[in-house]
Amino acid sequence: MSRMPLEHIRIIDLTQAWAGSYALQLLADFGAEVIKVESRSRPDPWRGGFEASRGLPCYPVDGPGERPYNRSYLANSVNRNKFGITLDLATAEGKSMFLELVKSADAVTENFTPRVLHNLGIDYDALRKMQPSIILLSMPAFGLSGPYREYPGIGGTIEPMSGNAWLLGEHGGEPQVSGVMYPDAVAGLNGASALLAALVARDATGSGCHVEVSQHEAMIAMLGEFFTHGGLEALGPRGNRDLELVPNGVFRALGEDEWVAITVRHTIDWERLVECIGDPLLRAPALRSRDERRRREDEIEAAITAWTSARPASEMEQELVRAGLPAARVRNFSDVLACRQLAASGYLAMTAQPEGIAPAPTPGIIANLKRTPGRIRLPAAGHGEHSSSVLGRLLGLDTETLSDLEARGVIGAGPPPG
């Protein structure tokens, strides 16, 4: 079996929820040894807490089980291929063991507000004393400096702060957020790439560094065209409409809750769409101009809807694609699981799940490196599952010492004693 490209990298991971966990899963998929460190008393919030959470409908169909904190699909979806340990960093013993782990690590990752590591005594200066070439990746919501540095943040608040919510929602309606915490995924991708760049620089220079990825700024980077466009406030929510692609939308198709997405990129696409629809109104020569189509967007969308609503979405997808147009029937998740394209690529594979959960379809490795491919090797770790094995292997702690630490709640799995 071929070696994976990041097998020589060890990362101590303090991140929680989605953004940081996703960044580290991307690296773990390519072989990095990621040791996820959680608190014994306060697990990653995406686990849903020690008791079954009614606010997070994220458990398997057979329920939360005896250890619901190990059965959350939220946490398990972004923590595969990692080792999971617990350490009470508020204790001298927990902090000491953490710093000992840093000695053999290439990087430490976290997504707290800036004061947290300083208050714990494990900020970048403290880490460098243990490992001079260490890399610290910090992914706070609003960066390490500035007036918002201590603001707590999640995707649902970063979207409005970045301006993204101003563009979402129905045309002419109220701003909305995406509902999927989109900034977290964006920040995760930025965090993974930034850490890789820092590792390359470390290998070239021998020096580590403190890497800052502001989730707020990562989201703004996705909206660059709107900041350079000018007249931003005049835009407002646009629904599915696009400034450059006209028309661009999702249109009702024949049948209950059936829809088709259609995009016109240029004049050639427009001519192809007009031929497919055959409506004389759309054949007006003036509509070959994108500016004219934008002025008459309501009229054009009504004509398209009159055509799409009388036809099955799957048939329209095939007809429009054959004509050279970007078009797609809107799929629900069951449709995606049955997708022939994904079946051919093998991207959604049945993989083992933790805590007795039945194997389930899982998104695969994000990129296929032909000679050194990544692999799904481990399901998401349970809370503190590998505490004894990792601390015994890396710190040389014996069974008696580990048992004592667990009895006192410094390490261990599940709720602390008492």
Legacy VTK file of the C-alpha trace (Angstrom):
# vtk DataFile Version 3.0
C-alpha trace
ASCII
DATASET POLYDATA
POINTS 418 float
0.000 0.000 0.000
1.393 3.404 -0.991
2.454 5.937 1.607
0.250 8.955 2.126
1.783 12.405 1.596
1.362 13.684 5.176
2.296 10.565 7.146
5.292 12.340 8.662
3.185 15.169 10.156
1.797 15.190 13.714
-0.785 17.802 14.722
-2.224 18.480 18.175
-5.750 19.708 17.517
-7.767 21.842 19.933
-10.394 22.965 17.418
-14.113 22.415 17.918
-17.313 22.330 15.887
-16.956 22.548 12.091
-14.329 24.919 10.669
-11.232 23.675 12.460
-12.382 20.067 12.648
-12.971 20.030 8.898
-9.553 21.567 8.198
-7.853 18.871 10.256
-9.915 16.065 8.738
-8.705 17.143 5.303
-5.103 16.732 6.477
-5.814 13.511 8.376
-7.313 12.038 5.202
-3.876 12.365 3.604
-2.061 10.698 6.457
-1.367 13.393 9.057
-1.464 12.051 12.605
-4.091 14.299 14.168
-4.587 14.060 17.925
-7.858 15.767 18.833
-7.730 17.102 22.392
-11.021 17.725 24.197
-11.936 18.679 27.731
-13.029 15.819 29.958
-15.901 17.885 31.320
-16.845 19.951 28.231
-16.650 17.963 25.003
-16.728 19.413 21.508
-20.160 21.122 21.249
-20.865 19.263 18.025
-21.114 16.105 20.116
-24.304 17.540 21.614
-23.310 17.147 25.264
-23.181 14.142 27.564
-26.976 13.896 27.661
-29.022 13.392 24.503
-29.690 16.811 22.994
-33.155 17.607 21.711
-31.799 20.682 19.986
-29.491 18.687 17.711
-31.418 16.127 15.627
-28.184 14.454 14.687
-28.365 10.903 15.995
-28.797 7.660 14.016
-32.267 6.270 13.407
-31.873 3.898 16.371
-31.453 6.861 18.706
-28.746 8.461 20.833
-27.871 5.286 22.738
-26.061 5.128 26.070
-23.262 7.451 24.910
-24.988 10.047 22.717
-21.838 12.180 22.679
-20.206 9.508 20.498
-23.167 9.137 18.122
-23.593 12.679 16.792
-23.444 12.747 13.011
-22.321 16.381 13.234
-19.148 15.506 15.133
-18.581 12.201 13.376
-18.800 13.782 9.913
-15.675 15.927 10.420
-13.485 13.895 12.772
-12.566 10.674 10.996
-8.959 9.496 10.777
-8.099 11.203 14.092
-7.086 10.016 17.527
-9.224 11.389 20.349
-7.903 12.184 23.819
-9.035 14.276 26.762
-6.910 16.551 28.934
-8.001 19.002 31.588
-5.872 21.957 30.506
-6.976 23.945 33.547
-4.930 21.620 35.769
-1.156 21.655 36.081
-0.997 17.973 35.117
-3.180 18.394 32.054
-1.247 21.432 30.861
2.092 19.682 31.478
1.059 16.640 29.442
-0.197 18.869 26.640
3.127 20.709 26.463
4.983 17.390 26.459
2.912 16.341 23.438
3.904 19.584 21.716
7.579 18.568 21.883
7.041 15.899 19.221
4.436 17.795 17.188
4.723 19.739 13.953
1.698 21.934 14.606
-0.991 22.902 17.089
-4.402 24.093 15.895
-7.170 26.017 17.676
-10.221 28.158 16.947
-10.863 29.946 20.245
-11.062 33.669 20.861
-7.530 35.076 21.322
-7.597 35.250 25.117
-8.176 31.516 25.669
-4.702 30.132 24.924
-3.092 33.006 26.812
-5.265 32.353 29.864
-4.395 28.644 29.742
-0.691 29.415 29.476
-0.280 27.640 26.151
-0.035 30.548 23.716
2.481 30.630 20.861
5.364 31.817 23.040
4.764 28.964 25.487
4.575 26.433 22.658
7.827 27.704 21.090
9.676 27.128 24.348
8.751 23.450 24.110
9.234 23.106 20.344
11.111 25.973 18.589
9.886 25.004 15.122
6.248 24.545 16.129
3.490 25.983 13.946
0.370 27.329 15.635
-2.711 27.680 13.440
-5.289 29.988 15.028
-8.742 30.214 13.429
-10.720 32.705 15.552
-13.983 34.015 14.174
-12.690 37.571 13.700
-8.922 37.243 13.839
-6.329 37.918 16.510
-6.487 41.727 16.501
-8.971 44.530 16.021
-12.123 45.585 17.891
-13.987 42.328 17.170
-11.177 39.996 18.237
-13.028 38.725 21.323
-16.415 38.411 19.642
-17.714 34.837 19.713
-18.792 33.774 16.264
-20.298 30.970 14.228
-21.206 30.701 10.566
-24.672 32.108 11.208
-23.208 35.385 12.516
-20.158 35.554 10.266
-22.403 35.520 7.176
-24.150 38.782 8.168
-20.852 40.344 9.287
-19.255 39.552 5.918
-22.095 40.940 3.807
-23.137 37.542 2.474
-26.566 37.682 4.125
-27.212 40.983 2.315
-27.144 39.113 -0.984
-29.230 36.085 0.026
-32.993 35.838 0.178
-35.684 36.426 -2.401
-35.159 39.223 -4.921
-36.366 42.427 -3.311
-36.922 40.672 0.030
-35.200 40.541 3.391
-31.591 39.412 3.899
-31.092 35.781 4.922
-28.314 33.455 6.010
-27.627 30.273 4.079
-28.731 27.960 6.887
-25.712 25.663 6.480
-23.023 27.678 8.313
-21.234 28.142 4.980
-18.380 30.286 6.424
-17.207 27.329 8.523
-16.487 25.192 5.478
-14.780 28.105 3.728
-12.599 28.765 6.778
-11.789 25.062 7.028
-10.446 24.978 3.487
-8.444 28.154 4.128
-7.089 26.763 7.379
-5.927 23.512 5.797
-4.166 25.278 2.929
-2.563 27.858 5.249
-1.201 25.136 7.507
0.226 23.249 4.532
1.943 26.453 3.362
3.420 26.955 6.839
4.702 23.369 6.871
6.410 23.879 3.506
7.999 27.104 4.786
9.112 25.347 7.981
10.775 22.587 5.959
12.577 25.197 3.843
13.698 27.520 6.642
13.616 25.437 9.796
11.404 28.038 11.477
7.835 27.636 12.606
5.315 30.467 12.775
1.973 31.580 14.131
-0.643 31.319 11.360
-3.827 33.381 11.616
-6.952 32.525 9.607
-9.871 34.836 10.359
-13.126 33.070 9.517
-14.653 36.499 8.877
-11.977 37.409 6.345
-12.104 33.954 4.733
-15.792 34.513 4.012
-15.214 38.026 2.656
-12.640 36.562 0.259
-15.479 34.614 -1.372
-17.300 37.871 -2.138
-14.521 39.848 -3.794
-16.500 40.640 -6.940
-19.141 42.466 -4.921
-16.621 44.641 -3.086
-14.971 45.720 -6.337
-18.285 46.164 -8.135
-19.369 49.342 -6.341
-22.896 50.324 -5.413
-23.160 47.349 -3.098
-26.064 48.589 -1.027
-28.168 48.980 -4.165
-27.869 45.271 -4.932
-29.672 43.775 -1.948
-30.974 40.197 -1.900
-31.040 38.730 -5.389
-32.370 35.236 -4.837
-30.936 33.045 -7.594
-30.187 35.949 -9.907
-26.604 36.736 -10.879
-24.981 39.974 -12.015
-23.252 38.400 -15.014
-25.265 35.256 -15.794
-28.688 36.230 -17.121
-30.946 34.360 -16.708
-29.793 32.221 -13.805
-32.331 30.477 -11.640
-34.184 27.453 -10.344
-37.504 26.915 -12.085
-40.529 24.806 -11.191
-40.881 21.590 -13.191
-43.747 19.152 -13.727
-44.591 17.161 -10.610
-44.623 17.766 -6.878
-41.539 19.590 -5.597
-39.632 19.129 -8.865
-37.251 21.850 -10.029
-34.622 22.477 -12.666
-31.664 24.875 -12.465
-30.690 26.732 -15.650
-27.779 29.112 -16.248
-27.040 31.234 -19.324
-23.355 32.164 -19.496
-23.245 34.091 -22.779
-25.072 34.843 -26.017
-24.503 31.354 -27.425
-26.134 29.821 -24.338
-29.047 32.226 -24.727
-29.576 31.166 -28.325
-29.476 27.503 -27.281
-32.067 28.087 -24.568
-34.354 29.984 -26.952
-34.192 27.081 -29.411
-35.126 24.598 -26.686
-38.039 26.670 -25.397
-39.316 27.915 -28.757
-41.208 30.893 -27.304
-41.458 33.686 -29.933
-41.197 36.285 -27.155
-37.665 35.118 -26.355
-36.580 35.299 -30.001
-36.566 39.115 -29.934
-33.119 40.188 -31.271
-32.724 42.708 -28.449
-32.598 39.873 -25.912
-29.265 38.709 -27.298
-27.883 41.555 -25.169
-27.224 40.604 -21.556
-28.103 44.127 -20.412
-31.475 43.914 -22.124
-32.108 40.488 -20.602
-31.325 41.922 -17.181
-33.831 44.744 -17.727
-36.492 42.208 -18.709
-35.541 39.495 -16.220
-39.027 39.134 -14.714
-40.547 38.677 -18.164
-37.893 36.152 -19.200
-38.211 34.118 -16.006
-41.985 33.952 -16.450
-41.539 32.589 -19.980
-38.997 30.010 -18.809
-41.291 28.913 -15.955
-44.201 28.475 -18.372
-42.003 26.034 -20.325
-40.384 24.186 -17.397
-43.567 23.719 -15.364
-45.050 21.536 -18.098
-42.056 19.173 -18.359
-40.320 16.614 -16.128
-37.118 17.996 -14.611
-35.002 14.972 -15.532
-36.014 15.209 -19.197
-35.255 18.931 -19.293
-31.869 18.343 -17.731
-30.970 15.904 -20.483
-32.361 18.109 -23.263
-30.604 21.253 -22.069
-27.298 19.497 -21.407
-27.395 17.967 -24.896
-27.874 21.498 -26.229
-24.716 22.590 -24.379
-26.368 24.463 -21.506
-25.477 24.192 -17.813
-28.655 22.681 -16.361
-29.528 20.281 -13.570
-32.542 18.768 -11.908
-32.552 19.747 -8.227
-31.722 16.631 -6.206
-32.703 15.811 -2.655
-30.285 13.789 -0.528
-31.815 10.457 -1.522
-31.278 11.420 -5.157
-27.645 12.303 -4.436
-27.067 8.913 -2.802
-28.375 7.278 -5.978
-26.326 9.510 -8.311
-24.732 7.533 -11.161
-21.791 9.932 -11.324
-20.926 9.380 -7.662
-21.420 5.638 -8.036
-18.950 5.625 -10.923
-16.326 7.607 -9.005
-16.888 5.778 -5.730
-16.881 9.068 -3.833
-19.773 8.128 -1.547
-18.670 4.860 0.026
-20.153 2.764 2.819
-17.739 3.244 5.704
-17.503 2.106 9.302
-19.037 4.357 11.944
-18.226 4.619 15.657
-20.207 3.463 18.680
-22.055 0.606 17.008
-23.623 2.763 14.311
-24.271 0.822 11.125
-21.954 1.549 8.180
-23.208 4.574 6.287
-22.488 6.429 3.034
-19.694 8.899 3.694
-18.190 11.625 1.491
-14.778 10.405 0.436
-11.341 11.947 0.111
-11.651 15.442 -1.349
-8.874 14.998 -3.948
-7.463 11.940 -5.682
-3.666 11.902 -5.648
-2.940 9.124 -8.109
0.387 7.978 -6.641
-0.127 8.810 -2.972
-3.888 8.753 -2.386
-5.496 9.509 0.940
-7.514 6.848 2.722
-10.343 6.556 5.226
-8.634 4.523 7.951
-10.522 5.277 11.151
-14.072 6.287 12.061
-14.448 9.373 14.217
-12.977 8.804 17.661
-15.227 8.596 20.676
-14.783 11.185 23.405
-11.363 10.453 24.917
-11.248 7.051 23.221
-7.474 7.012 22.686
-6.359 8.876 25.814
-4.489 5.967 27.392
-2.992 4.585 24.184
-1.762 7.958 22.877
-0.398 9.205 26.198
1.214 5.860 26.875
2.807 5.745 23.420
3.988 9.354 23.191
4.662 10.247 26.825
5.647 6.831 28.155
3.023 6.841 30.924
2.458 3.446 32.535
-0.882 1.779 33.211
-0.925 2.714 36.886
-0.316 6.396 36.145
-2.957 6.462 33.421
-5.515 4.795 35.701
-4.847 7.359 38.419
-5.220 10.261 35.969
-8.506 8.828 34.743
-9.842 8.298 38.255
-9.169 11.950 39.034
-10.808 13.180 35.814
-7.653 14.592 34.239
-8.022 12.222 31.285
-10.616 9.643 30.308
-13.737 9.102 28.252
-17.262 10.303 28.844
-18.515 12.340 31.800
-15.917 12.919 34.525
-16.281 11.008 37.801
-18.610 12.535 40.335
LINES 1 419
418 0 1 2 3 4 5 6 7 8 9 10 11 12 13 14 15 16 17 18 19 20 21 22 23 24 25 26 27 28 29 30 31 32 33 34 35 36 37 38 39 40 41 42 43 44 45 46 47 48 49 50 51 52 53 54 55 56 57 58 59 60 61 62 63 64 65 66 67 68 69 70 71 72 73 74 75 76 77 78 79 80 81 82 83 84 85 86 87 88 89 90 91 92 93 94 95 96 97 98 99 100 101 102 103 104 105 106 107 108 109 110 111 112 113 114 115 116 117 118 119 120 121 122 123 124 125 126 127 128 129 130 131 132 133 134 135 136 137 138 139 140 141 142 143 144 145 146 147 148 149 150 151 152 153 154 155 156 157 158 159 160 161 162 163 164 165 166 167 168 169 170 171 172 173 174 175 176 177 178 179 180 181 182 183 184 185 186 187 188 189 190 191 192 193 194 195 196 197 198 199 200 201 202 203 204 205 206 207 208 209 210 211 212 213 214 215 216 217 218 219 220 221 222 223 224 225 226 227 228 229 230 231 232 233 234 235 236 237 238 239 240 241 242 243 244 245 246 247 248 249 250 251 252 253 254 255 256 257 258 259 260 261 262 263 264 265 266 267 268 269 270 271 272 273 274 275 276 277 278 279 280 281 282 283 284 285 286 287 288 289 290 291 292 293 294 295 296 297 298 299 300 301 302 303 304 305 306 307 308 309 310 311 312 313 314 315 316 317 318 319 320 321 322 323 324 325 326 327 328 329 330 331 332 333 334 335 336 337 338 339 340 341 342 343 344 345 346 347 348 349 350 351 352 353 354 355 356 357 358 359 360 361 362 363 364 365 366 367 368 369 370 371 372 373 374 375 376 377 378 379 380 381 382 383 384 385 386 387 388 389 390 391 392 393 394 395 396 397 398 399 400 401 402 403 404 405 406 407 408 409 410 411 412 413 414 415 416 417
